[in-house]
Amino acid sequence: KMALAFQKGTIVRHHSTSRGSCYNIFHCCRHYKIKDYKKLCKLSCSKNDDQGTNQTSQDSSHNLTSDGNLKNEKFVSRRTFLLIKKLRDFKDDIVTLILAFIVSYSIRMFIAEPRFIPSPSMYPTLLVGDRVIVEKVSYKFGRKPSVGDVVTFTPVDSDSNKDDVYIKRIVAVEGDLIEVKGGSLYVNNVEQEEPYLINKCPYSLSKACIPDKTVFVLGDNRGDSADSHVWGPLPIDHVKGRATLRYWPPGRLGFIKKD
């Protein structure tokens, strides 16, 4: 019966010490409810001493606690061992998932990201529910925001949530003279052709010059857009990216035109 217990015992230990075989007997005896395991532990530890180990051949009871466990040993259950083994087996998959997450996060932060259109302020160019790709690379490598670009940006007015991101169209850049009268937009005293509009501006703006390092942005839906005509020119450092592609819904797939 002891031989059978010794053969079937699955032993997991953290230390390859002279008490290893002692623990084998201890573990198997407890499993098969054999009462005289203390004596067998003593014999096993004594045998290891005779083979040149540093283990003293004292009574093995000094290695056992009152509830029958071995002292100063760190053991894990078979279930925990199998879990660790599975984690090791899936190590490559876990590493791949972590790398994929890092790459995806990096792309979203520094290269491009998808955006959902929540309001009709850019109608008819962008509808509520449309999804667009916003690229972030070109503005980081020398390209300046230009007239016609549809850009995303963080708000400048204090009443808005700083974590919000808006999307509008640039209609004038630094140094330009802008004016809205008679429902039309004038830049540098020239009336602008804006084929993406379906309604004229319902408001007027006095002639003004766009300050340095700012742009003037308006929504394509001029009658339903909180933009630069409300809170003034947008600092360039608030611009986060340029919307280039509408990818959803599939029926409206296409590039976002500047004019």
Disulfide bonds with the S-S distance in Angstrom:
none
